[in-house]
């Protein structure tokens, strides 16, 4: 029977649900329940750890008993749900508790159902999943009907709105996840029972998505080039996430709750007191912690994938980039890798206790599902990658655009893994990024600079400058061009990718005196294929059908390992196309072997939309990584000096490939490691990353100071300067020992710490 008086309005219910935060797993008195899967799920639910509760049911050991366990969860949550009805005498605190009891019960069953519809449940028996989903749907319908009969507002509606609102946060609404949330929302009638229509629409969105189809059919594998929205993407089969300083800052910008989480959680950090005394001195440490805090949820989302893929192809990892200001320093970079893995290990040690409670202790728990993004911006990247892989940490090579960089760094990754596997350490999944879109942008900028140089020679500087101003007025760079000093600087200001993304009609109008519109269109088409050309060549060198066996033979002999071990380490390096500019960049580089695309959220939406265009056939792109472009494309691009640097190998690498038995003419015009820092794409990307890191560091210091209170600012300016000077002196002194000595000390320290914890 419905109540006659409103105890909480719908607006109040939705506000309480939206503001809810789970209890900390580390709070005193909390322990996982290891002897009863259903009881563990229910306990996690009562703490608001609903995603963890649902993920606990994603392991194949439950095959044969899954429906019974889910039934046990429903039975116990049903008791809590019924007991959470609102009554006239309830205090405000009791009202809030009861609403959250119902919220958490709803969330666990909804998350479990969506997991069972998604590809993360492919290790579970399909018939048992179907039976369990049927039971959950029955319970949800009954609960929602009870709420309607009570007449006190709908927690169910609030939970659905919260679910969709979080999806819509990603990239401020332009992401594939956000667009899916809008379609789901628009299809629902919130004045009627909502939960089963919501689940039906979610299931339909998952099944209709082109990514789900590509993963299910083994056409390719995918990751997210963004720090938010991973649970939705996991349902579609995504298994990796890449982050860097730019993306960490965007995560804090998109999701305001992260700033509050930092303020709340930083007080529990062991070094909080030291940081509070001199925050500026420890600015890099605070920035590292803030970045990791934004990534904890990413680690947790992919934890079931990491464990379930551990014995096969690998996956479920987070690519984490450290401070780009020290990317060229071996000792400092390796030190930060150990620090990051120590932080992640502590977090996952506790998380895994709950995720894997009651499962056989055969998985290596608390091993971070993290790989470190190593910037190939200097020769130091070689030693950094080889070193961290020898410890089994794993790397994702970034700031990388050329075949020469990629071949060199793959060899270093393989050498590091060979050292690890000799010690019995099974390598994690590694990645070799190809920042093809940034390579294309650099070549386009270089070509436009060249064409505007020709224009100046042809018509004189005054007339050429008028054409530059014409382009600037069209693409919105007039203020930048006016500020720039000199003709060449003004051309750069008008043609950078941020404002001029393609060679379009505006460019054609400005350059009409030196190139026809058709000629410029041909250039745009060729440049738009340059990143794919690098990807196809680099991937083909290592993983094409004819070359994989040759590398196994070579690696086994060179590193004195078995052929089985050599095959394993070769299989654990995945090529990672990134920074894509158009959906074709994905469809042109598909393969079922050693490939994981990392996709920006709005790029994902463009890929999805392209698949819905008339005439689209996925069959046209099967193993597209092996398909060639017309020879005239390469011939044209080779006239751009930086394309040749990027597409060809240097003489040393070409000779090595001949020794391995790799067929093909790879040229000798490619650059060498000592030339990497001078390459245009490297310089442009590092400038962006460093600026983003410095801003992020400053923003995180501001958040830290707000959390720490006035005491964080006690240091006087003169004292602060002295402390900073001492820190610089200490850093210089620390840099004197060789990298080899520092690296030797680090693992011993880590091992001692692990022993103390036991």
SULRAZI-V967934 format. One record per pair of residues at least 6 apart in sequence whose ideal C-beta (glycine too) atoms are under 6 Angstrom apart, sorted by the first residue. I is the first residue (numbers start at 0). J is the second residue. D is the distance in whole Angstrom. If there is no record, write none. Layout:
<<I/J/D> <I/J/D>>
This chain:
<<1/148/6> <1/150/3> <2/150/5> <2/151/6> <6/85/4> <6/151/6> <7/94/5> <7/152/6> <9/152/4> <12/98/6> <12/152/5> <12/154/6> <12/157/5> <13/157/4> <15/95/6> <15/98/5> <16/102/5> <16/157/4> <16/161/5> <17/161/6> <19/99/6> <21/46/6> <21/47/3> <21/48/5> <22/46/4> <22/47/6> <24/349/5> <25/349/6> <31/39/6> <31/352/5> <31/353/5> <31/356/4> <32/38/5> <32/39/4> <32/42/6> <33/356/5> <33/357/5> <36/68/5> <36/357/5> <37/68/5> <37/71/3> <37/72/5> <39/356/5> <40/52/5> <40/55/6> <40/72/5> <41/75/5> <43/51/5> <43/52/4> <44/52/5> <44/103/5> <44/107/4> <47/103/5> <49/103/5> <49/106/4> <49/107/5> <49/110/6> <50/110/6> <51/353/6> <52/107/5> <53/107/6> <53/110/4> <53/111/4> <53/114/5> <54/303/5> <55/354/6> <57/119/6> <57/303/4> <58/358/6> <59/122/4> <60/358/6> <62/124/5> <65/127/4> <65/131/6> <66/127/5> <66/130/4> <66/131/5> <69/131/4> <69/134/6> <70/134/6> <73/138/5> <76/104/5> <79/100/6> <80/101/6> <80/104/5> <80/142/6> <83/97/4> <83/100/4> <83/101/5> <84/149/6> <85/97/6> <85/151/5> <98/154/6> <101/154/4> <102/154/5> <102/158/6> <105/155/6> <105/158/5> <106/158/6> <108/135/5> <108/139/6> <112/132/5> <112/135/5> <112/198/6> <113/201/6> <114/120/6> <115/128/4> <115/132/5> <116/202/5> <116/205/6> <117/205/6> <117/234/3> <118/214/6> <118/236/4> <119/233/5> <120/128/6> <122/307/5> <136/195/6> <139/194/5> <140/195/6> <143/155/5> <143/192/5> <143/194/5> <146/153/5> <155/193/6> <155/194/5> <156/189/6> <156/193/6> <159/193/5> <159/197/5> <163/180/4> <163/184/5> <166/176/5> <166/177/6> <166/180/4> <166/231/6> <167/177/5> <167/180/5> <168/253/5> <168/254/6> <169/176/5> <169/177/5> <169/227/5> <169/228/4> <169/600/5> <170/600/5> <170/601/6> <173/601/5> <174/600/3> <174/601/6> <175/600/6> <175/603/4> <175/604/4> <175/607/6> <176/228/4> <176/231/5> <178/604/5> <179/204/5> <183/200/5> <186/200/5> <187/196/6> <205/211/6> <205/234/5> <208/235/5> <209/607/6> <209/610/4> <210/221/6> <210/235/4> <211/235/5> <211/236/6> <213/219/5> <214/236/3> <217/591/5> <218/589/5> <219/589/5> <219/594/6> <220/595/4> <221/237/5> <221/596/5> <222/237/6> <222/239/3> <222/240/6> <222/595/5> <222/597/4> <223/229/6> <223/232/5> <223/237/6> <223/240/5> <224/241/5> <224/597/4> <224/598/6> <224/599/5> <225/246/6> <225/600/5> <226/242/5> <226/246/5> <226/250/4> <226/293/6> <227/250/6> <227/253/6> <229/240/6> <229/297/6> <229/300/4> <230/300/5> <233/300/6> <238/304/5> <238/314/4> <238/315/6> <239/316/6> <239/595/5> <240/297/5> <240/317/5> <241/318/4> <241/597/5> <242/319/6> <243/320/4> <244/688/6> <244/691/4> <244/692/4> <244/695/5> <245/691/4> <247/290/5> <247/293/6> <247/695/6> <248/691/6> <248/695/4> <250/293/5> <251/257/5> <251/258/6> <257/293/6> <258/702/6> <261/289/6> <261/292/6> <261/702/5> <262/706/4> <265/706/6> <274/281/5> <274/285/6> <275/707/4> <275/710/6> <275/711/5> <277/714/6> <277/722/6> <278/700/6> <278/703/6> <278/711/5> <280/722/5> <280/726/6> <282/696/5> <282/700/5> <283/322/6> <285/699/6> <285/703/5> <286/696/4> <286/699/5> <289/699/4> <291/342/5> <294/317/6> <295/346/6> <297/317/5> <298/317/6> <298/368/6> <301/315/4> <301/368/6> <302/354/6> <304/314/6> <304/315/3> <305/315/3> <305/368/4> <306/362/5> <308/314/4> <308/315/6> <313/428/3> <313/571/6> <314/428/5> <315/368/5> <316/368/5> <316/370/5> <316/428/5> <317/369/5> <318/370/5> <318/372/5> <318/395/4> <319/369/5> <320/372/4> <321/335/5> <323/688/4> <323/689/5> <323/692/5> <324/689/6> <325/331/4> <325/332/6> <326/374/4> <326/376/6> <327/377/4> <327/379/5> <329/379/5> <329/382/5> <329/383/6> <329/738/4> <330/738/5> <330/741/5> <332/383/5> <333/386/6> <333/742/6> <336/371/5> <336/387/5> <337/745/5> <340/367/5> <343/367/4> <343/369/5> <344/365/5> <344/367/6> <347/365/5> <347/367/6> <348/365/4> <351/364/4> <351/365/6> <370/393/4> <370/394/6> <370/395/5> <371/387/6> <371/394/5> <372/395/5> <372/397/4> <373/380/5> <373/383/5> <373/384/5> <373/394/5> <373/396/5> <374/397/6> <374/398/4> <375/396/5> <375/398/6> <375/399/4> <375/404/5> <375/408/5> <376/398/5> <376/676/6> <376/681/5> <376/685/5> <377/676/5> <378/672/4> <378/673/6> <381/411/5> <384/394/5> <384/411/5> <384/412/6> <385/411/5> <385/414/5> <385/415/4> <386/742/6> <387/394/6> <388/394/6> <388/412/6> <388/415/3> <388/416/5> <389/415/5> <389/418/4> <389/419/5> <391/419/5> <391/424/4> <393/427/4> <393/429/5> <394/412/6> <394/429/6> <395/430/4> <396/408/4> <396/431/5> <396/432/6> <397/432/5> <398/681/6> <398/684/5> <399/432/6> <400/434/5> <400/438/4> <400/645/6> <400/680/4> <401/645/4> <402/533/6> <402/536/5> <402/537/5> <402/646/6> <403/648/5> <403/649/6> <403/669/4> <403/670/6> <405/431/6> <405/537/4> <406/652/5> <409/431/5> <409/572/6> <412/429/5> <412/572/6> <413/568/6> <416/426/4> <416/568/4> <417/558/4> <417/560/6> <419/426/6> <420/564/5> <426/568/6> <426/571/5> <428/571/6> <429/571/6> <429/572/5> <430/573/5> <430/575/4> <431/572/6> <431/574/5> <432/575/5> <432/577/5> <433/534/5> <433/576/5> <434/577/5> <434/578/5> <435/530/2> <435/534/6> <435/576/6> <436/530/6> <436/578/4> <436/579/5> <436/580/4> <437/578/5> <437/680/5> <437/684/6> <438/530/5> <438/680/6> <439/526/6> <439/529/5> <439/530/5> <440/496/4> <441/679/5> <441/680/4> <442/526/5> <442/529/6> <442/639/6> <442/642/6> <443/526/5> <444/494/6> <445/641/6> <446/639/6> <447/494/4> <448/490/6> <450/510/5> <450/513/6> <451/490/4> <453/513/5> <454/463/5> <454/513/5> <455/463/4> <457/512/6> <457/513/6> <458/512/6> <460/486/6> <464/486/6> <466/509/4> <467/489/5> <467/490/6> <467/493/5> <469/509/5> <470/493/5> <470/505/6> <470/509/4> <471/477/5> <471/480/4> <471/493/5> <473/505/4> <474/498/5> <474/499/5> <474/505/6> <476/492/6> <476/493/5> <476/498/5> <479/492/4> <480/489/5> <480/492/5> <480/493/5> <483/489/4> <483/492/4> <501/523/6> <502/519/5> <502/522/6> <502/523/4> <507/516/4> <507/519/5> <525/632/5> <525/635/5> <525/636/5> <528/628/5> <528/632/5> <529/636/6> <529/642/6> <531/587/5> <531/588/6> <533/645/6> <534/576/5> <534/588/5> <535/624/6> <538/574/5> <538/624/6> <542/592/5> <542/593/4> <546/661/6> <549/659/5> <549/660/5> <550/569/6> <551/562/6> <551/565/5> <551/566/5> <553/659/5> <554/565/4> <555/562/5> <555/565/4> <573/593/5> <573/595/4> <574/593/6> <574/594/5> <575/595/6> <575/597/5> <576/588/5> <576/596/5> <577/597/5> <579/602/5> <582/605/4> <582/606/5> <582/609/4> <585/596/6> <585/606/5> <586/620/5> <587/623/5> <588/624/5> <589/620/5> <589/623/5> <590/622/5> <590/624/4> <636/642/4> <637/643/5> <641/679/6> <643/668/5> <644/670/5> <647/666/3> <647/668/4> <647/669/4> <648/665/4> <648/669/4> <649/669/5> <649/671/5> <650/667/4> <653/665/5> <653/667/6> <675/681/6> <704/711/5>>
